[in-house]
């Protein structure tokens, strides 16, 4: 057969007879043949590749956090079922011997990706603004960027924080503190907003020192809990804006010879797999991390294939998962 006929089969043209199509595909199967992706990109001006920008700061390896791992699983499934593949971009450290600043847009164009998923980056990074202003489709995770070709997906972080505070109050707690996420991130800022809003709604005060900012990792949860325990009147309950920070907080409690929930109740946020394995198992606000990845991938492909459609802002619901790290204990009676 001619090269053009074979090409038309692999490119899905409908002017090839079923018999011819089957003959070509049968030979391809026997030879384990696949068309050159690079060549198809040049011809069709479409790579079927989605770039992923994932950066969580130089202090922590990018994909060690369980949240990002679960989102990547969902993203892989979301775009894979639509015929696309992932390309994970590396991030350069400061002072790199290569001497070049990172550029998400340059890398996207260099690798000819059809679109980008961006997560874990600083919203104020000028490279993010370049992406937003460019013509490449972008779907962000937990990053409030909206433009002609850009949108984002996030959980109901404000509502989730309110659920956590309400649950602790229903157990009798009134001295409720927060180990907050970083204020320069959307989930960190929104969960703090939710914490404050529910405390205000319930008529509860937030004493000085009852809000300590962390970075979503265990070490910051340890430091935050140490700070809270040093207060002259410590809290009886803590809302940790991420399960990993709750892990660190519980570790500090155990090291101090204190018990959870006997001496202090803790609610986390995420429902990572470790949450139910802790001692005690962690009460937490569950967000659908795999669902976030699925939603981001599907929305991005929709944007790629229908560029005239305005990309949506997606907010996924959350739910409270009650386990053993909260309780109405003897200390709670002293609150009132």
N, C-alpha and C positions, 0 to 999 in steps of 0.2 A: 504494500500500500504506500501511497505517497506520504511524505512528511506532513503535508498540510492536513490530510485526512486524519492521521493519528493525533495531530495537534488539536483538531476540532473535537475529537472524542474526549481528550483529556480536559479541554476547556469548556465542555458541557454544551456545545452547540447542538441545536435540535434538528439540523438538516443532515444528520448522519443516520443511515438506516439501522434498525435494531440489530440486524445480523452483523453488519460491519462493526458496530459498537461492541458487540459481544466477542467477536474475533480479536479485536484489539485488546480488550480487557483480559481475555483468556491468556493471551501471550504475555501481557504485563504481569499477570499473577504468576505464571510459570517462571518468568525471568526475575521476579521480585523487583520490578522496575517502578520507579517513581519519577515524575517530572522534576526538573531542576527548579528549586524554589527561587533561586536568584534570577534565573532566566524568566520565570513567570512574573516576578516582581517588575522586571524591566518592561515586559510586554504589557502587562495589565495595570501597571502603576499601583499595585496593591500587593502587600507582602503577606497578609493573613497573620501578621505578628502584632501583639499588644506589648508595649514596653511597660515595665513596672519600676517606678521610682520609689524606693523604700529606704528611708534614712531616719534613724531615731537618735542621732547624736553620737559624738565620738566616744562617749563614755561606755556605750553599750553596743554589742554586735547587733546589726540590723534585725535579723530574723530570729533572735533568741526569745523575744517576747511571745508568749502563747497567743495573744490577740492577733498579731500579724501572721503567725503560722496558720491559724484557723481561717483568717480572711484569704490568705493565699490559696488554701484548699478550695474554698468556695469560688474564688476567681478562676482557678484552673478549670473547675467543672463548668462554670458559667460560660466561659469563652470556648472551652474545648468542645462542648456539645454544639457550638455554632461554627466549628471549623477553624478556629483560630488557635495560635500557640502563644505562650508567654516568653518574654525576654526580660530577665531581671537585670537591671542596670547596676553596675558597681558604683560605689561612691568613693571619691578620692579624699584622703586625709589631708589636713593642713600641712604645709611644708612638704608635700609630695615631691619626690625627685623629678617627677615629670613637669613640675612647675606650672601646671595649668589649673585654673579654677574649674570647679565642676560646672557643667552646663547641660541641664536636662534637655533643652531644646536642641542643642547641637547634637547630642547623642541620639535623640529621636530622629533627626534628619539623617544622621550618619547611617543608622541601621534601618532606615526606611520603614519604621513601624507605622501602622495605620492609626494608632491611637495610644494614649498613655493612661495608666492608673497611677495616681500619686498618693502616697501616704507616709506618715511619720516625718514629714518635713516641716520646717518653720514657715508659717504663713507669710512672714515678713521677708523671707528670702527673695531677693530681686529676681532670681532665676525662676521662681514660681510665677511672678508677675509676667515674665517673658512668655511663659507657656500660656498663661491666660489670654494674652494679647495676640498670640500666634493663631494660625488657622488649623492647627492640629486638634482633633477631638481629645478632650481630657475629662476623665471622671476621677474625682478625688474621694478619699475616704477620710472622714473626720476632719475635713479641711474646708472651710466655708469660702469656696471660690465659685463664682457664678459669672458667666459671660456667654457670648454667642455660641461658642463651641465647648463650654466648660460648665460642669455642675458637680454635685457631690452627693454622697450617701452617708448617713450617720444614724446612730440609734437615738431614741428619745432620752437623751442624757439628763435633761432637766427633770422630766417625769420620773425617771428611774431614781434619781437622788431623793426626790420627794417621797417615793415609796419607801425607801430605806429609813428616812427620818420618821415617817408616820408609823412604821412598824415598831421602831424603838420606843416611840412615845406611847403606843398602845400597850407596850409591856411595862409601862410605868416610869420610863426614863425621862428626865427633864434636863439633866446636864449632859448634853450630847455634843461631842466635838467632831471635827472633820479633819481627816488626812487628805488634803486636796491634791488634785492632779496639777501639772504645770499650767499656770494661768495663761501662757502664750499658746496653748493648744485649745481647739474647740471643745473636746470632751472634758478637759480639765476645767475650763472656764464655765461650761454649761452645768457640770455637776456641782460646782460651787454655787452657781446661781440657784439651782434646784434645792440645795441644802439650805441656803439662806431663806429662800421663799417659803419653804415648808416650816422652818423654825419660826418665821414671822407669822405665818398663818396660824400656828399653834400657840402663839403668844409666848414663845420661849426666847430667852436671852442667849446671846453668844458671847460669853465672857472673853476678856482679853486672853490671848494665848490658845483659844479653843479652835483656831484654824491654823494648821501647819501645812505648808506646801511640800509635796514630794514630786517624784518624777515617774511614777507608775512602776518603779522597780522595788524589790524588797528592802534594799539597804536604806532607801529614803523612808520606808515605812518604819524601820527600826529606829532611825533618828527621830522621826516625828513622834513616835510613842514614848521615847525617852524624854522628849521635851514635855509631852502632856503629863507624864508621871511626876515630873519635877514641880508641877504647879502646886500651890498651897492647897487648892481644892480641885483635885483632878476630876475629869469626867467619869461618869458611870457607863457611858456608851460612846462608841466611835463609829462614824461612817467613813470607811476608807474608799476612795474614789477608784480603786483598782484592786482586784484580788491579790496581785503580787505585793502591793503595799500592805494589805491585810496580813499576808504571810509574814512579812517583816515585823509588823506590829505584834502579832501573836508570839513570835520568837522572842521579842523583847519582854513581853509579859511573863513568859516561861522562865527567862533568865533572871527576872526579878523575883521569882518565887510566887507569882500571882497566877490566878486561874482565869480562864475564859470558859464560860460566861460568869463564873462565881464572883469575880472581882470587877469584871468589865465585859460588856457585851460588844460584839463587833459585827458590822455588816460590810460586805465588800461590793464590788461591781465587776461584772464580766461573766462569772461562772466558768472559769477555766477548769480544765479537767482535774487539776490539783485540789480544787476547792472542796470536793466531797471526800478527799483523802486526808485532809488535815485532821489534827486532833485539837479541838473538836472540829467536826465538819462545818464548813463556813456557810452561814446564811449570806446570800448575795443577790444582787440584781443581775438577772441573766439577760445578756444581749445575744442576738443571733449572729455570731461572728462569721460563720460559714455563709449565712444568708446575706450578710453585708457584701462579701466577696461575689456571691452569685448575682446580687442586684447590680453591683458596680460593673461587672463584666457584661451582663446582658444589656444594661443601659448604654454602655460604651459602644458595643457592636451595633445597637440600634442607631446610634448617632453616626457611626461610620457609614452605615448602609443607607441611612436616610438623613443626609446632612441638612436638609431644610427643616427638620423637626427640632423644636426647641428642647434641649435636654432637661429632664426633670430634676428637681431636688427631692431626694428620697429620704424619708425618716422611718426607720423600722421600730416596731413596738418592743418593749422590754417587759419582764415579769419578775416578781420577787420569788426567790426560792428559799424557803425557810428550812434551816438545818439547826445545828445545836450550838452555834456560837453566840446566840442571843438568849437572854432569859431575864425574868423578873426575880432578882435575888434580894438578899437581905439589905445590901447597900442601897438598893433603889428606895427602900422605905425611908432612908435618911434624906432623900432629895427634898421631900416636902416639909 
